[in-house]
Amino acid sequence: MKLIEPILQWHDEFRTIRRDIHAHPELAFEEHRTADVVARLLTEWNIPIDRGLGQTGVVGIIEGRSTDGPAIGLRADMDALPMSEANSFEHVSRHEGIMHGCGHDGHTAMLLGAARYLAQHREFDGTVYLIFQPAEEGAGGARKMIEDGLFKKFPMQAVFGMHNWPGMPAGQFGVTPGPIMASSSEFFIDIEGKGTHAGMPHLGADPIMATIQVAQALQTIVSRNRHPMEAAVVSITQVHAGSATNVIPTQAQMVGTVRTFTYDTLDMIESRMGEILHNCCEAMNCKATMRFERNYPPTINTEAETALCVEVMRSIVGDDHVDPRVVPTMGAEDFSFMLEQVPGCYCWIGNGVGEHREAGHGLGPCTLHNGSYDFNDELLPLGATYWVKLVEHWFSKD
């Protein structure tokens, strides 16, 4: 493994920074303290900053030997999750019900490490934009930064993101061209029937039976309408109906999610859901409405930028520790909004299986969105080195 020596020497400092952020987690668009920490450190390293995009976003601007060249963006997310932490080690969350359960504290620290080095070694012609983004966890902070003018104010030719990946051995990278994470959509279905006595069902129209028919029929979309090679998931996650054992209710509700890797598949699923819902409920003498919300688009890496990232990864950890065709996940990521606007690549860096956690960790596995999770601090020099080498390699190639 070929790590940058000064970054290695700063390991203890950035571990302290990461753990401080972990101990003071903040939810979407509330990352005021975290943004202050980021802004203060960038300013100390003579990196100009811009604040306020996406409410609490911070953008650092590192100019190279010349500003006549192109520009590149590196993104880290800053927000935490609304969940309780099961750990009890020293840097445990100080805020009940809020936890860095996805490693955004580590993402922020890795990009800060790269920022410090790049500010001292401006051996490139162009500009590097350090994008510290709020509100990745479901609130679309990337979209908000774009709406506030991120790419207009800071035009760039490519943008890159990285996420720690539990289960992948530390010291390894995973990436793939094309889709690496899925779109995330939610549906909310309301079915209206006619309530009646449970002993006299012929006098009513049963929304529960209609819901059962709809739920079963929705599962045929993936099995019978989707191309077998196009991955998709339709999951019903909530059903609500009724209040008494002897009453057939008037209404029933059904909620769930849809995940796809392509817009064509997503369009087809939304259309078929509407058709199935209407026809099933009409056959059962019920009425139905559906609200379909497209939250995050699929995260789609561009070919050239992905190939460049693979080269950089291999130069640091060797061929055996890079998976250039990693299996995509049905999880979603709002970095997808940035990749809709600018070419780029989103990759995973292995976080291990939890052996790095100190005494006092919870009993659960060290997986994302688990109360026993903790970011692996051994990744800090590796992630920061990756960012620096990516910058150097990108500008030299360009």
Stockholm file with secondary structure:
# STOCKHOLM 1.0

chainA/1-398         MKLIEPILQWHDEFRTIRRDIHAHPELAFEEHRTADVVARLLTEWNIPIDRGLGQTGVVGIIEGRSTDGPAIGLRADMDALPMSEANSFEHVSRHEGIMHGCGHDGHTAMLLGAARYLAQHREFDGTVYLIFQPAEEGAGGARKMIEDGLFKKFPMQAVFGMHNWPGMPAGQFGVTPGPIMASSSEFFIDIEGKGTHAGMPHLGADPIMATIQVAQALQTIVSRNRHPMEAAVVSITQVHAGSATNVIPTQAQMVGTVRTFTYDTLDMIESRMGEILHNCCEAMNCKATMRFERNYPPTINTEAETALCVEVMRSIVGDDHVDPRVVPTMGAEDFSFMLEQVPGCYCWIGNGVGEHREAGHGLGPCTLHNGSYDFNDELLPLGATYWVKLVEHWFSKD
#=GR chainA/1-398 SS CCCCHHHHHTHHHHHHHHHHHHHSCCCTTCCHHHHHHHHHHHHHTTCCEEECTTTTCEEEEEECSEEEEEEEEEEEECCCBSSCCCCCSTTCCSSTTCBCCSSHHHHHHHHHHHHHHHHHCCCSEEEEEEEEECCCSSSCHHHHHHHTTHHHHSCCSEEEEEEEEETSCTTCEECCSEEEECCEEEEEEEEECBCEETTCGGGSBCHHHHHHHHHHHHHHIIIIISCTTSCEEEEEEEEEECSSTTEECSEEEEEEEEEESSHHHHHHHHHHHHHHHHHHHHHTTCEEEEEEEEEECCEEECHHHHHHHHHHHHHHHCGGGEETTCCCBSCCCTHHHHHHHSCEEEEEEEEESSTTCCTTCCSSCSCTTCTTCCCCTTHHHHHHHHHHHHHHHHHHHC
#=GC SS_cons         CCCCHHHHHTHHHHHHHHHHHHHSCCCTTCCHHHHHHHHHHHHHTTCCEEECTTTTCEEEEEECSEEEEEEEEEEEECCCBSSCCCCCSTTCCSSTTCBCCSSHHHHHHHHHHHHHHHHHCCCSEEEEEEEEECCCSSSCHHHHHHHTTHHHHSCCSEEEEEEEEETSCTTCEECCSEEEECCEEEEEEEEECBCEETTCGGGSBCHHHHHHHHHHHHHHIIIIISCTTSCEEEEEEEEEECSSTTEECSEEEEEEEEEESSHHHHHHHHHHHHHHHHHHHHHTTCEEEEEEEEEECCEEECHHHHHHHHHHHHHHHCGGGEETTCCCBSCCCTHHHHHHHSCEEEEEEEEESSTTCCTTCCSSCSCTTCTTCCCCTTHHHHHHHHHHHHHHHHHHHC
//
